[in-house]
Amino acid sequence: MENETLNILKQHMSIRAFTDQVITDEQIATILSAAVAGPNMGNFQPVTFIEITQQSLKQAITDAVKMHYIATAKRFFVVVIDYNKILIGLNAEERQKAEDKLSYYSMLEGAIISAGIALGRAQVAAESMGIGTVTMAGTNRALELYQAHLNLPRYVKPVMGFSLGYPDQNPGIKPKLPLSGFWMKDTYQQVQLEKTVALYDETMKDYYKKRELERTWTSNNKASLLADQNLADFTTYAKQQGFNLK
């Protein structure tokens, strides 16, 4: 079964090099309208796209996270989970009760899922218009910059960056795990998964070989998981913003 939407979804490529072609506010409005039309946590709509228009700040973020496609993107957004918006209109007593609820992990999880849905829809909308996109976890290494420049209140936390621009490259479609790595029936199928990963490693070995690299999926994962990295700061920041993970 094929149609235009399915083709766009299956042909996604992360674009990290962009032309100088302008993306208009009208196009951005179309993309974001499609993004926020999807399902979300309790209809709280806990997602906000904050566009960074100052080139100096985009460059500072790039320097911090080592991702050049932030500074070179025609449009760049910080996607934040945002429960501050639902506290508007509450009196002091109501707000105290609401803030206690927002401190629980389940509320943070719901907002992150909502942001992921919105961002995925934004990518598809942009790509349907011929605009390239890339998302990245670059927010984590730039939290101090975002906090200093974006005036973020409590219950608002950056979770992802979103770069857009007309493609100036064709990196090819990166192979993904076969469906047997995602689709299980009745119980979690560990043996099925191990066989699938072994098969996928061979696919990725060939993929990286064409790029003159000696890698597999599992070797990439191992390098990432075993790298020295202080993750505690991310938890500290989430709590600072009101998400105490109770």
Secondary structure, DSSP 8 states (H G I E B T S, - for coil): ---HHHHHHHT--B---B-S----HHHHHHHHHHHTTS--GGG---EEEEEE--HHHHHHHHHHHT-HHHHS-SEEEEEEEE-GGGGTT--HHHHHHHHHHHTSHHHHHHHHHHHHHHHHHHHHHHHHTT-EEEEESTTGGGHHHHHHHS---TTEEEEEEEEEE-BS----------GGGT---SS--HHHHHHHHHHHHHHHHHHHHTTT----HHHHHHHHHHS----HHHHHHHHHTT----
